[in-house]
Amino acid sequence: MSTITAAPKLALRHRLAERGVDRTLLLVVPGVLALIALFCYPFLYGLQLSFQPTKGGALGAYRTFFSDPFQRKSIWATFSLAIPASLINVGASVPISYRMRRDFRGKRLILALLVVPISLGTVLTAEGILEFYGPAGWFNRTLHLLGLADSPVRLTMNYTGVLLSLIISGFPFAYLLTHSYLSGIHPSLEKAAATLGADRWNRFRHITFPLLLPGLMTTFCLTFVMAFAVFPSALMVGDPDGSTHVISIEAYEAALERFDYAAGCADAMIMTALMLLVIGVVAGLRSRLYRGATGGKG
């Protein structure tokens, strides 16, 4: 009986092998199905819905967004938060990751402190910023006790509060990615340069950084996507009706406050297109950098 039931399986394996199909690729099927169910279908459904407004024709929701100065300004508000936060996170991760490659006392404790914000989440991070940097928070109390400020320094409910939240929540990801790329650069390259008389700065500038740059561009893309989708911190520690009225808030208000689902979907599609545009530009620069490094022709 076992031989009879095993025959179809052997025949299937033989047919797959003849067609050059690796059976281990079948393990990807559950992930592909989940991707279709949780991302592709909702995205395509939202895209279709964005072209079905109650008035204005197929492009009515898009025309409404770009014709309204307040809604159009949300593009600038989003970019003005996402790009600086991404650059700061990537820039700060480089020297810290470079130093953390070496062994020293207390390294594990510092590493834990660097990555612990991952476990906090955006909402808890925003709550912590309100408690620490708020008008009655510890930061302003300390400034007042030291006589450094007569009135509270406003670091919340504005642009600064959201930027702090994005830096705190996004830095651990930038650091872990940068550290992984640095770990892939063999130390013998720097040692060879040291034997030729290059100091630490020149070794980093001419050897480590050029090898690290493609990885930093990938890290920028990932941290940018995280920052561009800012929503909880923009509401909790920002000014959602002013300087931090980002596109995600506009989409939320359109869909769940005004119940205009076509406008909400259109806002989400515009947000997606802008993210893909930035990622495409960075990816294009990265590919050109690779071609230049390898001597390839464009």
C-alpha positions in Angstrom: 0.0 0.0 0.0 2.8 2.4 0.9 4.5 1.7 -2.5 1.3 2.5 -4.3 0.7 5.8 -2.5 4.3 6.8 -3.0 4.2 6.3 -6.7 2.3 9.5 -7.6 4.7 11.6 -5.4 7.7 10.1 -7.1 6.1 10.8 -10.5 5.4 14.4 -9.5 9.0 14.9 -8.4 10.2 13.4 -11.6 8.1 15.7 -13.7 9.2 18.8 -11.7 12.8 17.7 -12.1 12.4 17.3 -15.8 11.1 20.8 -16.1 13.9 22.2 -14.0 11.6 23.2 -11.1 13.2 23.1 -7.7 10.7 21.6 -5.3 11.9 23.9 -2.5 10.4 26.8 -4.4 7.0 25.4 -3.4 7.7 26.7 0.1 7.2 30.2 -1.4 3.6 29.5 -2.3 2.1 30.3 1.2 4.0 33.6 1.3 2.9 34.5 -2.2 -0.8 33.8 -1.4 -0.5 35.9 1.8 1.0 38.7 -0.2 -1.8 38.6 -2.7 -4.5 38.5 0.0 -3.0 41.1 2.3 -1.4 43.5 -0.1 -2.0 43.1 -3.8 -5.8 42.7 -3.6 -6.4 45.6 -1.2 -4.0 47.8 -3.2 -5.8 47.0 -6.5 -9.2 47.4 -4.9 -8.1 50.8 -3.5 -6.7 51.9 -6.9 -10.0 51.0 -8.6 -12.0 52.8 -5.9 -9.9 56.0 -6.3 -11.3 56.3 -9.9 -14.9 56.1 -8.7 -15.7 59.4 -7.0 -19.2 60.6 -6.6 -18.6 63.6 -8.8 -15.9 64.9 -11.1 -15.3 61.9 -13.3 -12.7 59.2 -13.0 -10.0 61.6 -12.0 -12.2 63.8 -9.8 -10.6 62.7 -6.5 -7.1 63.4 -7.8 -8.1 66.8 -9.2 -9.7 67.7 -5.8 -6.5 66.9 -4.0 -4.2 68.9 -6.2 -6.6 71.8 -6.6 -6.9 72.3 -2.8 -3.8 74.2 -1.4 -4.3 72.8 2.0 -4.3 69.2 0.8 -1.5 69.8 -1.7 0.6 71.3 1.1 0.5 67.9 2.9 3.0 66.6 0.3 5.6 69.2 1.4 4.8 68.5 5.1 5.4 64.7 4.6 8.6 65.2 2.7 9.9 67.8 5.1 9.6 65.2 7.9 10.6 62.0 6.1 13.8 63.1 4.3 15.5 64.9 7.2 14.6 62.0 9.6 16.0 59.5 7.1 19.2 61.4 6.5 19.7 61.9 10.3 19.1 58.3 11.1 21.4 57.0 8.3 24.1 59.6 9.0 24.1 58.9 12.8 24.2 55.1 12.2 27.5 55.2 10.3 29.9 56.4 13.0 28.1 54.4 15.7 28.1 51.2 13.7 31.8 51.8 12.7 32.7 52.1 16.4 30.5 49.1 17.4 32.5 46.8 15.2 35.2 46.7 17.8 35.0 44.9 21.1 35.0 47.0 24.3 33.5 46.8 27.8 29.8 47.6 27.9 29.2 46.9 24.2 26.2 44.6 24.9 24.6 47.2 27.1 25.0 50.0 24.5 23.7 47.7 21.8 20.6 47.0 23.9 20.0 50.7 24.5 20.4 51.4 20.7 17.8 48.9 19.6 15.3 49.0 22.5 13.1 51.6 20.8 12.1 48.8 18.3 10.1 47.2 21.1 8.3 50.4 22.1 6.3 51.1 19.0 5.4 54.5 17.6 2.5 55.2 20.0 4.5 54.5 23.1 7.4 56.5 21.8 5.1 59.4 21.2 3.7 59.1 24.7 7.3 59.1 26.1 8.1 62.3 24.1 5.1 64.0 25.5 6.0 63.1 29.1 9.7 63.9 28.7 9.8 66.9 26.3 6.3 68.3 27.0 5.8 71.8 28.7 5.6 70.1 32.1 8.0 67.3 31.3 11.3 66.4 32.8 13.3 68.2 30.2 11.7 71.6 30.8 11.7 71.0 34.5 15.4 70.4 34.4 16.0 73.6 32.3 13.9 75.6 34.8 15.8 74.2 37.9 19.1 75.0 36.3 18.0 78.5 35.4 18.5 77.9 31.7 15.0 78.7 30.6 12.3 80.9 32.2 9.5 79.5 30.1 9.0 75.9 28.7 10.8 75.2 25.5 8.2 74.0 23.0 9.3 70.6 21.6 6.0 68.9 21.3 2.7 69.5 19.4 4.8 70.9 16.5 7.2 69.8 13.8 10.1 69.2 16.2 8.1 66.6 18.2 7.3 64.5 15.2 10.8 64.7 13.9 12.1 63.5 17.3 9.6 60.6 17.2 10.7 59.6 13.7 14.4 59.7 14.7 13.9 57.7 17.9 11.7 55.0 16.3 13.7 54.8 13.0 17.3 54.9 14.2 17.4 51.3 15.4 16.5 50.0 12.0 19.0 52.2 10.3 21.7 51.1 12.8 21.0 47.4 12.4 21.1 47.6 8.6 24.2 49.7 8.5 25.9 47.5 11.0 25.1 44.4 8.9 26.6 46.1 5.8 29.7 47.1 7.7 30.1 43.6 8.9 30.3 42.4 5.3 33.4 44.6 4.6 36.4 42.4 5.3 38.8 44.0 7.9 41.8 42.9 5.9 41.1 45.7 3.4 41.6 48.4 6.0 44.6 46.5 7.5 46.2 46.5 4.0 45.7 50.3 3.7 47.1 50.8 7.2 50.3 49.0 6.3 50.6 51.4 3.4 50.5 54.4 5.7 46.8 55.4 5.5 45.4 56.8 8.7 41.9 56.0 10.1 40.1 58.8 8.3 41.7 58.0 4.9 40.9 54.3 5.4 37.3 55.1 6.0 37.0 57.7 3.3 38.7 55.8 0.5 37.9 52.2 1.4 35.1 51.6 3.9 32.7 54.4 2.8 32.7 53.6 -0.9 32.0 50.0 -0.2 29.3 51.0 2.4 27.6 53.6 0.2 25.3 51.2 -1.8 24.1 49.7 1.5 23.5 53.2 2.9 21.3 54.0 0.0 19.2 50.9 0.6 19.0 51.8 4.3 17.9 55.3 3.3 15.1 53.8 1.2 13.8 51.6 4.0 13.9 54.3 6.6 12.4 56.8 4.2 9.4 54.5 3.7 8.9 54.2 7.4 9.1 57.9 8.0 7.0 58.8 5.0 4.1 56.7 6.4 4.1 58.7 9.6 0.7 58.9 11.2 0.4 58.3 15.0 3.3 60.6 16.0 2.0 63.3 13.6 -1.3 63.2 15.5 0.0 62.8 19.0 3.1 65.0 19.2 2.6 67.1 16.1 0.3 69.8 14.7 -2.1 67.7 12.5 -4.0 70.8 11.4 -0.9 72.7 10.5 2.8 72.0 10.0 2.4 68.2 10.4 -0.7 67.7 8.3 0.9 64.8 6.3 -0.7 62.8 3.5 -1.6 59.9 5.8 -3.7 62.2 7.9 -5.4 63.6 4.9 -6.2 60.1 3.7 -7.5 59.2 7.1 -9.8 62.3 7.4 -11.1 61.8 3.9 -12.0 58.1 4.4 -13.0 57.9 8.0 -14.2 61.4 8.9 -15.8 62.6 5.6 -16.5 59.0 4.5 -15.2 59.8 1.0 -13.6 56.5 0.3 -12.6 57.5 -3.3 -10.7 60.5 -2.0 -9.1 58.5 0.8 -7.9 55.9 -1.7 -6.7 58.6 -4.1 -4.7 60.2 -1.3 -3.2 56.8 -0.5 -2.3 56.2 -4.2 -0.6 59.6 -4.4 1.3 58.8 -1.3 2.4 55.4 -2.8 3.4 57.1 -6.1 5.6 59.6 -4.3 7.3 57.0 -2.2 8.0 54.9 -5.3 9.4 57.9 -7.1 11.9 58.6 -4.4 12.8 54.9 -4.1 13.2 54.7 -7.9 15.6 57.8 -7.9 17.7 56.3 -5.2 17.7 52.9 -6.7 18.8 54.4 -10.1 21.6 56.2 -8.4 22.6 53.0 -6.6 22.7 51.1 -9.9 24.8 53.8 -11.5 27.2 53.6 -8.6 27.5 49.9 -9.0 28.2 50.2 -12.7 30.8 52.8 -12.0 32.5 50.7 -9.4 32.6 47.6 -11.6 33.5 49.4 -14.8 30.3 48.5 -16.5 28.7 50.5 -19.3 25.3 52.0 -19.0 
